[in-house]
């Protein structure tokens, strides 16, 4: 079945899906979407205008899956191996909890502030970043890094013994912030080691090649031994 992913490269939700597709070794065609311009053809696929959208197949058998939660769930059911939600019920539940944590709480308290000021304002031509919002986002980011560090002191991966979609959710959010050089890795060596393990996986390499005109990454962004 042909897969086409409509996405924005610096969108954490899109990155979660790209990581899952890469880990499952599923080839797909990429269509980059300037979602803030609300392109008409994309709106036909997803009326919310939100990325990502995965189109599976074509013609009468075409399946359109909108946004990360639906796409990731379908991938786990339609392409079960490797399992990315865990083998045991408890690990699957914890992975789901952490995905929700990063997509809602992390985004609300940290990522949303930083990415709005550093990325969205530049894409939309809304002027210079507001320092107060950046400070709030960076403070929230530190609180979440402390939380991640605590999880990793008790577990090999965030949800348990195995790599899961929880790790990809966290890494997707952190990787976009890291693109702009705002993650204080030196203060969290355990989290940095975990991120380096993820960064070295083949599924992660396409993300390290991401570039967007007018938005240059930090020097260490694509360095595996940063």
TORKOLDREN-479542 format. One line per field, with one value per residue: y, z, x of N, C-alpha, C, O in turn; chain; residue number from 1. Coordinates in steps of 0.02 Angstrom, whole numbers, plus 50000, padded with zeros to 5 digits. Example, Ala and Ser with C-alpha at 12.3 -4.5 7.8 and 13.67 -1.06 7.14 Angstrom:
n.yy	[49716, 49888]
n.zz	[50390, 50354]
n.xx	[50660, 50642]
ca.yy	[49775, 49947]
ca.zz	[50390, 50357]
ca.xx	[50615, 50684]
c.yy	[49835, 50002]
c.zz	[50390, 50394]
c.xx	[50660, 50645]
o.yy	[49834, 50057]
o.zz	[50423, 50402]
o.xx	[50712, 50670]
c	[A, A]
k	[1, 2]
# end
This chain:
n.yy	[49941, 50107, 50247, 50414, 50554, 50701, 50842, 50956, 50995, 51044, 51020, 50951, 50848, 50796, 50747, 50642, 50546, 50526, 50469, 50350, 50287, 50273, 50189, 50074, 50043, 50081, 50134, 50296, 50432, 50604, 50755, 50918, 51038, 51201, 51245, 51357, 51441, 51388, 51295, 51252, 51123, 51042, 51066, 50998, 50869, 50869, 50950, 51025, 51082, 51046, 50974, 50809, 50725, 50566, 50476, 50328, 50210, 50221, 50287, 50205, 50136, 50218, 50280, 50406, 50474, 50575, 50679, 50653, 50560, 50473, 50423, 50358, 50260, 50184, 50138, 50053, 49952, 49910, 49883, 49792, 49754, 49821, 49819, 49968, 50015, 49941, 49777, 49729, 49753, 49851, 49929, 49977, 50057, 50151, 50209, 50269, 50362, 50446, 50494, 50574, 50663, 50734, 50786, 50869, 50929, 50959, 51032, 51138, 51199, 51221, 51192, 51256, 51395, 51423, 51382, 51459, 51588, 51579, 51515, 51514, 51650, 51702, 51634, 51684, 51818, 51903, 51984, 52022, 51902, 51887, 51916, 51883, 51778, 51683, 51660, 51602, 51486, 51422, 51400, 51312, 51208, 51164, 51111, 51002, 50929, 50890, 50802, 50704, 50658, 50598, 50490, 50416, 50378, 50274, 50186, 50104, 50154, 50282, 50236, 50112, 49955, 49949, 50034, 50152, 50229, 50332, 50379, 50427, 50528, 50619, 50646, 50702, 50824, 50885, 50887, 50984, 51100, 51091, 51112, 51249, 51274, 51280, 51188, 51147, 51048, 51019, 51029, 50918, 50778, 50640, 50641, 50690, 50584, 50485, 50550, 50556, 50420, 50399, 50489, 50430, 50327, 50248, 50290, 50419, 50496, 50564, 50675, 50750, 50805, 50902, 51063, 51233, 51368, 51522, 51487, 51438, 51297, 51260, 51244, 51119, 51037, 50928, 50846, 50696, 50668, 50773]
n.zz	[50000, 49952, 50037, 50084, 50162, 50224, 50288, 50406, 50421, 50544, 50641, 50791, 50803, 50673, 50666, 50759, 50690, 50577, 50638, 50687, 50566, 50508, 50603, 50589, 50465, 50348, 50188, 50123, 50036, 50042, 50071, 50093, 50194, 50202, 50324, 50390, 50292, 50253, 50141, 50007, 49950, 50048, 50153, 50107, 50134, 50273, 50369, 50484, 50461, 50517, 50530, 50553, 50399, 50342, 50196, 50138, 50012, 49858, 49746, 49756, 49869, 49952, 50104, 50220, 50349, 50486, 50579, 50720, 50826, 50774, 50663, 50718, 50795, 50695, 50625, 50721, 50724, 50590, 50549, 50638, 50684, 50709, 50875, 50946, 51057, 51165, 51241, 51348, 51445, 51546, 51511, 51388, 51428, 51504, 51405, 51325, 51417, 51431, 51301, 51291, 51393, 51340, 51222, 51267, 51404, 51406, 51286, 51317, 51427, 51396, 51259, 51172, 51202, 51170, 51036, 50973, 50988, 50932, 50809, 50746, 50745, 50657, 50540, 50516, 50509, 50623, 50699, 50825, 50950, 51109, 51260, 51387, 51366, 51312, 51422, 51510, 51439, 51435, 51570, 51599, 51516, 51581, 51698, 51645, 51593, 51711, 51754, 51652, 51672, 51798, 51766, 51684, 51770, 51834, 51735, 51579, 51458, 51422, 51451, 51503, 51490, 51356, 51200, 51147, 51081, 51170, 51194, 51067, 51058, 51157, 51109, 50985, 51017, 51092, 50997, 50902, 50978, 51008, 50882, 50876, 50972, 51110, 51214, 51370, 51376, 51446, 51580, 51606, 51599, 51596, 51524, 51406, 51363, 51339, 51234, 51139, 51108, 51043, 50939, 50863, 50798, 50645, 50603, 50648, 50575, 50454, 50512, 50561, 50449, 50415, 50358, 50354, 50251, 50304, 50435, 50528, 50594, 50759, 50786, 50836, 50804, 50709, 50750, 50804, 50914, 51005]
n.xx	[50042, 50034, 50100, 50073, 50133, 50077, 50147, 50226, 50394, 50449, 50356, 50305, 50207, 50201, 50330, 50328, 50252, 50333, 50445, 50389, 50350, 50477, 50540, 50465, 50501, 50434, 50412, 50377, 50298, 50337, 50249, 50270, 50190, 50133, 50057, 50006, 49964, 49847, 49815, 49706, 49691, 49746, 49659, 49549, 49584, 49602, 49494, 49522, 49642, 49762, 49924, 49997, 49943, 49906, 49897, 49839, 49853, 49755, 49627, 49468, 49497, 49565, 49629, 49615, 49701, 49695, 49796, 49909, 49875, 49774, 49842, 49955, 49892, 49829, 49942, 50000, 49904, 49889, 50017, 50096, 50222, 50385, 50318, 50265, 50204, 50230, 50245, 50175, 50025, 50032, 50144, 50100, 49993, 50062, 50142, 50044, 49994, 50106, 50124, 50011, 50045, 50157, 50104, 50004, 50024, 50165, 50172, 50086, 50147, 50281, 50341, 50249, 50259, 50395, 50410, 50312, 50363, 50491, 50477, 50344, 50307, 50401, 50371, 50245, 50266, 50257, 50336, 50464, 50523, 50441, 50516, 50472, 50381, 50468, 50551, 50459, 50426, 50552, 50575, 50470, 50513, 50630, 50573, 50505, 50611, 50674, 50576, 50579, 50708, 50694, 50610, 50696, 50794, 50738, 50702, 50742, 50695, 50571, 50439, 50461, 50542, 50568, 50596, 50475, 50324, 50310, 50439, 50467, 50371, 50414, 50544, 50514, 50453, 50557, 50658, 50624, 50631, 50765, 50816, 50816, 50907, 50877, 50873, 50935, 51051, 51170, 51141, 51068, 51124, 51085, 50966, 51014, 51098, 51000, 50932, 51033, 51045, 50924, 50938, 51034, 50974, 50921, 50792, 50785, 50869, 50823, 50757, 50861, 50911, 50823, 50780, 50726, 50683, 50750, 50748, 50868, 50957, 51026, 51203, 51243, 51140, 51124, 51227, 51286, 51363, 51353]
ca.yy	[50000, 50169, 50294, 50483, 50592, 50774, 50862, 51013, 50965, 51066, 51009, 50892, 50794, 50765, 50710, 50579, 50500, 50510, 50423, 50285, 50258, 50252, 50132, 50016, 50034, 50088, 50189, 50342, 50493, 50663, 50817, 50969, 51081, 51266, 51241, 51423, 51472, 51353, 51276, 51224, 51051, 51009, 51071, 50945, 50808, 50877, 51015, 51063, 51116, 51027, 50920, 50777, 50683, 50509, 50447, 50259, 50184, 50271, 50267, 50189, 50106, 50267, 50293, 50469, 50474, 50645, 50698, 50602, 50507, 50426, 50391, 50312, 50203, 50142, 50105, 49997, 49899, 49886, 49862, 49779, 49743, 49812, 49850, 50029, 50034, 49895, 49709, 49715, 49802, 49907, 49973, 50011, 50109, 50205, 50243, 50313, 50418, 50493, 50528, 50628, 50711, 50778, 50821, 50920, 50965, 50987, 51083, 51195, 51231, 51233, 51195, 51305, 51461, 51430, 51377, 51516, 51647, 51569, 51489, 51535, 51722, 51715, 51608, 51726, 51888, 51936, 52025, 51992, 51863, 51920, 51884, 51855, 51713, 51637, 51641, 51556, 51422, 51390, 51375, 51252, 51157, 51136, 51069, 50939, 50891, 50857, 50745, 50652, 50630, 50553, 50428, 50379, 50349, 50212, 50145, 50111, 50200, 50322, 50199, 50047, 49920, 49951, 50095, 50155, 50292, 50384, 50408, 50466, 50589, 50665, 50667, 50745, 50891, 50912, 50896, 51048, 51151, 51085, 51144, 51319, 51279, 51302, 51135, 51150, 50979, 51012, 51024, 50856, 50728, 50578, 50652, 50698, 50517, 50454, 50582, 50535, 50353, 50407, 50528, 50386, 50275, 50265, 50325, 50489, 50533, 50614, 50735, 50790, 50839, 50953, 51134, 51273, 51434, 51575, 51459, 51398, 51259, 51268, 51209, 51050, 51003, 50864, 50813, 50638, 50669, 50843]
ca.zz	[50000, 49949, 50092, 50072, 50223, 50218, 50353, 50411, 50451, 50612, 50682, 50833, 50787, 50611, 50680, 50791, 50637, 50536, 50676, 50688, 50499, 50500, 50646, 50560, 50399, 50298, 50142, 50111, 49999, 50083, 50044, 50145, 50195, 50236, 50354, 50410, 50233, 50244, 50071, 49995, 49939, 50112, 50192, 50085, 50169, 50345, 50377, 50539, 50437, 50557, 50509, 50489, 50370, 50306, 50146, 50123, 49953, 49813, 49717, 49800, 49931, 49987, 50174, 50242, 50421, 50504, 50641, 50744, 50867, 50730, 50619, 50758, 50813, 50635, 50611, 50767, 50707, 50522, 50541, 50709, 50702, 50781, 50917, 50975, 51118, 51219, 51236, 51406, 51453, 51589, 51472, 51338, 51463, 51522, 51343, 51306, 51464, 51417, 51238, 51310, 51433, 51298, 51173, 51300, 51459, 51383, 51235, 51350, 51477, 51373, 51187, 51139, 51211, 51135, 50963, 50948, 50986, 50890, 50742, 50716, 50732, 50597, 50482, 50505, 50505, 50680, 50737, 50868, 51007, 51174, 51306, 51444, 51345, 51306, 51490, 51537, 51405, 51456, 51639, 51592, 51486, 51634, 51742, 51610, 51589, 51776, 51755, 51608, 51706, 51850, 51734, 51656, 51825, 51855, 51678, 51523, 51413, 51461, 51473, 51532, 51468, 51283, 51162, 51130, 51055, 51220, 51180, 51005, 51072, 51193, 51065, 50932, 51046, 51110, 50938, 50870, 51022, 50999, 50818, 50890, 51021, 51175, 51265, 51411, 51383, 51494, 51647, 51612, 51562, 51585, 51469, 51346, 51342, 51310, 51170, 51092, 51086, 50994, 50883, 50824, 50764, 50575, 50595, 50668, 50530, 50411, 50550, 50569, 50385, 50405, 50357, 50327, 50232, 50353, 50503, 50530, 50656, 50801, 50757, 50859, 50793, 50675, 50774, 50846, 50974, 51026]
ca.xx	[50000, 50072, 50088, 50094, 50128, 50073, 50174, 50273, 50453, 50464, 50297, 50317, 50160, 50224, 50391, 50310, 50231, 50391, 50486, 50356, 50357, 50546, 50555, 50431, 50532, 50382, 50427, 50321, 50310, 50326, 50223, 50276, 50131, 50136, 49990, 49983, 49933, 49784, 49806, 49640, 49694, 49758, 49597, 49503, 49604, 49589, 49462, 49551, 49702, 49819, 49968, 50006, 49891, 49934, 49852, 49858, 49820, 49726, 49564, 49412, 49523, 49606, 49614, 49644, 49708, 49710, 49830, 49955, 49845, 49741, 49892, 49996, 49851, 49821, 50006, 50008, 49858, 49898, 50087, 50106, 50292, 50393, 50267, 50293, 50167, 50248, 50219, 50134, 49971, 50053, 50188, 50059, 49956, 50109, 50161, 49988, 49993, 50161, 50109, 49964, 50083, 50198, 50063, 49961, 50055, 50229, 50158, 50054, 50191, 50349, 50352, 50206, 50288, 50459, 50402, 50275, 50406, 50551, 50462, 50280, 50308, 50441, 50334, 50186, 50285, 50225, 50383, 50515, 50499, 50431, 50562, 50435, 50355, 50525, 50572, 50409, 50435, 50614, 50565, 50430, 50555, 50674, 50532, 50491, 50674, 50682, 50529, 50606, 50767, 50671, 50587, 50753, 50832, 50704, 50685, 50788, 50660, 50525, 50380, 50479, 50603, 50576, 50581, 50404, 50299, 50320, 50505, 50462, 50334, 50459, 50599, 50488, 50445, 50622, 50701, 50610, 50660, 50837, 50831, 50829, 50961, 50850, 50873, 50997, 51073, 51225, 51113, 51030, 51164, 51049, 50919, 51055, 51118, 50940, 50919, 51085, 51027, 50871, 50965, 51077, 50934, 50908, 50728, 50792, 50915, 50790, 50741, 50922, 50923, 50771, 50797, 50671, 50710, 50744, 50752, 50929, 50963, 51085, 51261, 51248, 51076, 51132, 51287, 51268, 51405, 51353]
c.yy	[50062, 50215, 50362, 50522, 50667, 50802, 50927, 50988, 50983, 51062, 50946, 50834, 50757, 50723, 50644, 50527, 50479, 50460, 50353, 50250, 50233, 50191, 50068, 50001, 50034, 50146, 50232, 50402, 50553, 50721, 50869, 51020, 51145, 51278, 51309, 51462, 51440, 51333, 51237, 51148, 51013, 51011, 51019, 50879, 50812, 50946, 51057, 51102, 51097, 50970, 50874, 50743, 50628, 50481, 50379, 50234, 50240, 50245, 50254, 50162, 50155, 50278, 50357, 50471, 50542, 50650, 50638, 50545, 50453, 50387, 50339, 50250, 50156, 50105, 50045, 49938, 49868, 49859, 49849, 49771, 49795, 49849, 49910, 50055, 49988, 49828, 49694, 49771, 49862, 49955, 50010, 50069, 50168, 50243, 50291, 50374, 50470, 50528, 50587, 50683, 50760, 50817, 50876, 50961, 50998, 51044, 51146, 51234, 51250, 51244, 51248, 51376, 51471, 51430, 51433, 51576, 51639, 51547, 51520, 51610, 51739, 51691, 51654, 51800, 51929, 51975, 51986, 51951, 51906, 51882, 51852, 51786, 51662, 51615, 51591, 51487, 51386, 51364, 51312, 51194, 51124, 51091, 51002, 50897, 50857, 50796, 50688, 50618, 50581, 50487, 50385, 50351, 50283, 50163, 50154, 50159, 50233, 50282, 50132, 50020, 49928, 50020, 50095, 50222, 50349, 50418, 50450, 50530, 50641, 50691, 50713, 50816, 50922, 50928, 50962, 51106, 51150, 51115, 51217, 51329, 51296, 51247, 51138, 51081, 50971, 51004, 50958, 50800, 50663, 50584, 50658, 50629, 50481, 50484, 50563, 50465, 50356, 50439, 50484, 50332, 50296, 50304, 50400, 50530, 50582, 50679, 50780, 50827, 50895, 51023, 51171, 51341, 51488, 51552, 51412, 51360, 51278, 51225, 51136, 51008, 50934, 50826, 50757, 50637, 50739, 50850]
c.zz	[50000, 50006, 50073, 50136, 50207, 50286, 50348, 50449, 50524, 50658, 50724, 50818, 50724, 50623, 50715, 50738, 50594, 50573, 50678, 50620, 50487, 50541, 50620, 50489, 50344, 50252, 50131, 50071, 50043, 50042, 50100, 50138, 50233, 50269, 50373, 50352, 50216, 50171, 50061, 49987, 50004, 50155, 50170, 50119, 50243, 50357, 50435, 50517, 50473, 50525, 50569, 50464, 50331, 50260, 50127, 50064, 49908, 49785, 49769, 49867, 49972, 50058, 50194, 50318, 50443, 50575, 50676, 50781, 50824, 50687, 50659, 50778, 50754, 50619, 50657, 50750, 50638, 50510, 50611, 50730, 50670, 50820, 50953, 51035, 51176, 51211, 51293, 51416, 51494, 51551, 51418, 51369, 51481, 51460, 51321, 51352, 51447, 51350, 51251, 51349, 51388, 51249, 51204, 51351, 51438, 51333, 51268, 51394, 51451, 51297, 51152, 51144, 51167, 51060, 50934, 50939, 50936, 50819, 50712, 50701, 50669, 50535, 50465, 50500, 50561, 50723, 50782, 50925, 51069, 51227, 51365, 51427, 51337, 51375, 51520, 51505, 51427, 51527, 51639, 51564, 51539, 51680, 51709, 51601, 51655, 51780, 51712, 51642, 51761, 51821, 51712, 51711, 51848, 51798, 51624, 51470, 51451, 51489, 51505, 51503, 51394, 51255, 51142, 51099, 51106, 51210, 51117, 51016, 51106, 51147, 51009, 50957, 51061, 51049, 50903, 50912, 51015, 50932, 50828, 50947, 51091, 51228, 51304, 51427, 51438, 51565, 51659, 51574, 51550, 51528, 51403, 51319, 51309, 51241, 51118, 51065, 51032, 50930, 50836, 50786, 50691, 50564, 50609, 50617, 50483, 50448, 50556, 50505, 50372, 50407, 50329, 50311, 50284, 50424, 50506, 50596, 50696, 50772, 50775, 50837, 50761, 50695, 50821, 50911, 51003, 51101]
c.xx	[50044, 50051, 50114, 50081, 50130, 50093, 50212, 50333, 50467, 50403, 50308, 50270, 50180, 50286, 50377, 50292, 50290, 50436, 50455, 50361, 50428, 50564, 50523, 50455, 50480, 50400, 50366, 50345, 50294, 50297, 50227, 50220, 50146, 50068, 49962, 49951, 49866, 49771, 49741, 49642, 49706, 49695, 49545, 49520, 49587, 49559, 49490, 49612, 49765, 49858, 49980, 49942, 49927, 49881, 49879, 49818, 49794, 49660, 49510, 49436, 49564, 49582, 49651, 49642, 49733, 49738, 49860, 49922, 49813, 49791, 49931, 49955, 49841, 49886, 50018, 49963, 49873, 49969, 50115, 50179, 50338, 50339, 50297, 50252, 50184, 50214, 50170, 50083, 49993, 50098, 50149, 50020, 50002, 50132, 50106, 49984, 50046, 50152, 50062, 50000, 50120, 50156, 50019, 50000, 50121, 50217, 50130, 50102, 50259, 50353, 50311, 50234, 50350, 50449, 50360, 50320, 50463, 50535, 50400, 50279, 50347, 50405, 50275, 50202, 50256, 50274, 50429, 50485, 50489, 50470, 50526, 50407, 50410, 50548, 50523, 50416, 50497, 50610, 50523, 50470, 50600, 50634, 50518, 50554, 50689, 50636, 50555, 50666, 50747, 50646, 50646, 50798, 50802, 50694, 50738, 50760, 50603, 50466, 50397, 50543, 50618, 50563, 50508, 50387, 50305, 50388, 50503, 50423, 50379, 50514, 50575, 50480, 50513, 50664, 50687, 50637, 50736, 50859, 50849, 50879, 50939, 50847, 50938, 51024, 51126, 51200, 51077, 51066, 51128, 51000, 50957, 51077, 51060, 50927, 50971, 51071, 50973, 50897, 51006, 51038, 50922, 50843, 50734, 50831, 50881, 50773, 50802, 50940, 50872, 50800, 50736, 50698, 50696, 50747, 50812, 50935, 51025, 51142, 51263, 51189, 51084, 51194, 51268, 51306, 51409, 51368]
o.yy	[50070, 50221, 50369, 50523, 50692, 50789, 50951, 50962, 50942, 51098, 50893, 50776, 50696, 50669, 50594, 50469, 50421, 50414, 50303, 50190, 50179, 50146, 50014, 49954, 49992, 50203, 50207, 50419, 50553, 50734, 50863, 51044, 51143, 51316, 51319, 51511, 51462, 51354, 51194, 51113, 50959, 50962, 50998, 50838, 50764, 50996, 51118, 51150, 51128, 50924, 50895, 50735, 50641, 50464, 50373, 50236, 50299, 50188, 50288, 50164, 50136, 50285, 50362, 50470, 50565, 50629, 50580, 50487, 50394, 50327, 50283, 50195, 50095, 50046, 49993, 49880, 49807, 49816, 49889, 49782, 49810, 49903, 49904, 50110, 49994, 49822, 49650, 49829, 49918, 50016, 50068, 50123, 50226, 50304, 50347, 50429, 50530, 50586, 50642, 50742, 50821, 50875, 50923, 51022, 51057, 51097, 51202, 51295, 51292, 51300, 51282, 51413, 51520, 51472, 51454, 51611, 51687, 51559, 51549, 51630, 51784, 51724, 51662, 51841, 51985, 51997, 51924, 51964, 51955, 51822, 51800, 51740, 51604, 51556, 51543, 51436, 51325, 51312, 51264, 51137, 51063, 51037, 50950, 50836, 50801, 50744, 50630, 50557, 50529, 50434, 50324, 50305, 50241, 50104, 50204, 50199, 50212, 50293, 50098, 50056, 49916, 50059, 50043, 50266, 50407, 50479, 50504, 50582, 50699, 50751, 50758, 50864, 50980, 50976, 50994, 51154, 51203, 51140, 51244, 51386, 51325, 51259, 51132, 51058, 50920, 50974, 50943, 50778, 50632, 50537, 50635, 50618, 50449, 50448, 50554, 50451, 50320, 50419, 50499, 50296, 50356, 50347, 50439, 50591, 50637, 50733, 50842, 50874, 50931, 51040, 51145, 51371, 51498, 51594, 51353, 51388, 51309, 51175, 51094, 50948, 50886, 50778, 50769, 50606, 50761, 50905]
o.zz	[50044, 50021, 50049, 50161, 50180, 50336, 50293, 50504, 50561, 50708, 50696, 50818, 50721, 50594, 50703, 50742, 50576, 50542, 50671, 50616, 50459, 50517, 50628, 50457, 50298, 50275, 50130, 50070, 50078, 49986, 50150, 50083, 50290, 50243, 50371, 50364, 50170, 50142, 50102, 50014, 50014, 50190, 50211, 50131, 50271, 50355, 50435, 50550, 50463, 50496, 50626, 50501, 50291, 50282, 50104, 50065, 49919, 49799, 49821, 49917, 50021, 50070, 50186, 50348, 50421, 50624, 50665, 50770, 50836, 50677, 50636, 50779, 50763, 50601, 50635, 50761, 50630, 50467, 50639, 50789, 50611, 50800, 50986, 51060, 51230, 51179, 51286, 51398, 51478, 51558, 51404, 51340, 51474, 51463, 51302, 51330, 51448, 51344, 51225, 51339, 51398, 51235, 51169, 51343, 51451, 51338, 51248, 51397, 51481, 51275, 51107, 51095, 51131, 51024, 50877, 50888, 50901, 50773, 50658, 50650, 50631, 50483, 50406, 50488, 50549, 50778, 50777, 50945, 51080, 51237, 51390, 51468, 51355, 51384, 51552, 51539, 51436, 51543, 51675, 51585, 51540, 51699, 51743, 51602, 51656, 51806, 51733, 51639, 51769, 51850, 51721, 51698, 51878, 51810, 51622, 51442, 51508, 51546, 51530, 51492, 51372, 51283, 51122, 51092, 51087, 51216, 51115, 50987, 51086, 51146, 50989, 50923, 51044, 51048, 50877, 50885, 51015, 50927, 50793, 50968, 51129, 51282, 51274, 51484, 51473, 51607, 51716, 51522, 51497, 51488, 51351, 51259, 51257, 51194, 51059, 51007, 50982, 50875, 50777, 50745, 50677, 50520, 50584, 50615, 50473, 50417, 50557, 50506, 50322, 50451, 50287, 50352, 50307, 50470, 50488, 50648, 50669, 50739, 50734, 50851, 50784, 50661, 50872, 50959, 51024, 51127]
o.xx	[50087, 49991, 50170, 50025, 50179, 50060, 50228, 50326, 50493, 50399, 50320, 50292, 50178, 50294, 50412, 50314, 50296, 50463, 50490, 50374, 50438, 50598, 50551, 50432, 50481, 50402, 50309, 50404, 50243, 50319, 50191, 50205, 50170, 50027, 49901, 49916, 49831, 49720, 49723, 49599, 49679, 49681, 49504, 49475, 49561, 49595, 49482, 49632, 49817, 49829, 49975, 49893, 49972, 49826, 49936, 49756, 49810, 49640, 49508, 49399, 49595, 49522, 49712, 49588, 49786, 49706, 49841, 49939, 49822, 49785, 49940, 49982, 49844, 49884, 50042, 49982, 49871, 49979, 50152, 50195, 50331, 50317, 50349, 50264, 50155, 50162, 50127, 50096, 49973, 50091, 50163, 50014, 49983, 50140, 50121, 49971, 50032, 50171, 50073, 49986, 50116, 50170, 50000, 50007, 50132, 50248, 50148, 50099, 50293, 50366, 50336, 50231, 50355, 50477, 50371, 50317, 50481, 50575, 50403, 50252, 50328, 50408, 50258, 50157, 50231, 50256, 50433, 50428, 50525, 50460, 50547, 50408, 50402, 50564, 50544, 50414, 50496, 50640, 50538, 50461, 50606, 50658, 50519, 50551, 50715, 50656, 50553, 50673, 50778, 50659, 50645, 50836, 50837, 50679, 50774, 50797, 50588, 50445, 50353, 50591, 50674, 50524, 50481, 50429, 50305, 50393, 50533, 50439, 50381, 50527, 50611, 50499, 50524, 50702, 50734, 50663, 50768, 50915, 50892, 50892, 50978, 50820, 50992, 51021, 51126, 51234, 51057, 51042, 51138, 50992, 50934, 51075, 51069, 50911, 50954, 51085, 50975, 50880, 51013, 51067, 50914, 50841, 50694, 50825, 50906, 50774, 50795, 50980, 50878, 50840, 50700, 50733, 50640, 50748, 50806, 50919, 51072, 51129, 51283, 51188, 51052, 51214, 51236, 51284, 51463, 51370]
c	[A, A, A, A, A, A, A, A, A, A, A, A, A, A, A, A, A, A, A, A, A, A, A, A, A, A, A, A, A, A, A, A, A, A, A, A, A, A, A, A, A, A, A, A, A, A, A, A, A, A, A, A, A, A, A, A, A, A, A, A, A, A, A, A, A, A, A, A, A, A, A, A, A, A, A, A, A, A, A, A, A, A, A, A, A, A, A, A, A, A, A, A, A, A, A, A, A, A, A, A, A, A, A, A, A, A, A, A, A, A, A, A, A, A, A, A, A, A, A, A, A, A, A, A, A, A, A, A, A, A, A, A, A, A, A, A, A, A, A, A, A, A, A, A, A, A, A, A, A, A, A, A, A, A, A, A, A, A, A, A, A, A, A, A, A, A, A, A, A, A, A, A, A, A, A, A, A, A, A, A, A, A, A, A, A, A, A, A, A, A, A, A, A, A, A, A, A, A, A, A, A, A, A, A, A, A, A, A, A, A, A, A, A, A, A, A, A, A, A, A, A, A, A, A, A, A]
k	[1, 2, 3, 4, 5, 6, 7, 8, 9, 10, 11, 12, 13, 14, 15, 16, 17, 18, 19, 20, 21, 22, 23, 24, 25, 26, 27, 28, 29, 30, 31, 32, 33, 34, 35, 36, 37, 38, 39, 40, 41, 42, 43, 44, 45, 46, 47, 48, 49, 50, 51, 52, 53, 54, 55, 56, 57, 58, 59, 60, 61, 62, 63, 64, 65, 66, 67, 68, 69, 70, 71, 72, 73, 74, 75, 76, 77, 78, 79, 80, 81, 82, 83, 84, 85, 86, 87, 88, 89, 90, 91, 92, 93, 94, 95, 96, 97, 98, 99, 100, 101, 102, 103, 104, 105, 106, 107, 108, 109, 110, 111, 112, 113, 114, 115, 116, 117, 118, 119, 120, 121, 122, 123, 124, 125, 126, 127, 128, 129, 130, 131, 132, 133, 134, 135, 136, 137, 138, 139, 140, 141, 142, 143, 144, 145, 146, 147, 148, 149, 150, 151, 152, 153, 154, 155, 156, 157, 158, 159, 160, 161, 162, 163, 164, 165, 166, 167, 168, 169, 170, 171, 172, 173, 174, 175, 176, 177, 178, 179, 180, 181, 182, 183, 184, 185, 186, 187, 188, 189, 190, 191, 192, 193, 194, 195, 196, 197, 198, 199, 200, 201, 202, 203, 204, 205, 206, 207, 208, 209, 210, 211, 212, 213, 214, 215, 216, 217, 218, 219, 220, 221, 222, 223, 224, 225, 226]
# end
